[in-house]
Each structure stands twice: as C-alpha cells, then as structure tokens.
Amino acid sequence: MSNKLSKEERKALARKALEDRAKHPQKKSNGSGFAQIDADAKKIRKLIFYQLF
C-alpha cells in the first residue's frame, strides 16, 4: 500500500489550494503576531476598566 501521490495528483491538489486561497483570501495582519496580541490585550484592559467604573 503506497501513500505517495502521483505528480498529477500533487499538481491538482496545489491548484485546488491556490483556487481556494483566491476565493477566500486571508486579511493581512498589522504587525507581528506578538504586536497583535499586545493590541488585543490593550483593548481588553480598556473594556474591563470601563466596565468596573
């Protein structure tokens, strides 16, 4: 039993992946992952602060 894909099957999978990415593009993030986490944490802190007071 072989799990290897033929060259045509790999090309078909790659083509399908490219088409899926074209249909559903991912939004570019602003900055690195850590910068986004820091920004989200800042928003959450503000929300919690304003809910307490």
N, C-alpha and C positions, 0 to 999 in steps of 0.2 A: 504494500500500500504506500503510494507516494503522495506526499503533501505538497510537492512542488507544482507551481503553476507554469503553464507554458508562456512563451513570450507574448503571444496574442492575448492570453488571459490577463497578464500583467498590464499590457497596454490598455486593455478595455477597462480594467479597474482604475488605472491612473486617469483615463479620460473621464470616467464617471465621477471621480473625485474632483477633477477640475470643473466639471459642469456643475456639481453640487456647490462648490465654493463660489462659482459665478452667480448662481441663483440666490445664495444665502451668504453674502459677504459679512465678515465679522467687522464690527466697528473698531477702529484704531483707538487704543487707549492713550491717554495723555500721560506720558512719562513711563517709568518702570513700574513693575508690579508693586514694589515697596512704596513708591510715591502714591500709587492709587490706594493702597491700604491706609497710608497715613491720612490721605484726604478723606476717606470714608470714616476713619476713626474721629477725625475732627468734626465732621458733620454729626456723627452720633453723639459726641460730647456736647455739642451745642443743643441738640434736641433734648437730651437728658437735662441739661442745665435749665432750659426754658420750661420744661415740664415741672421741675422742682420749685421754681419761683414764679 
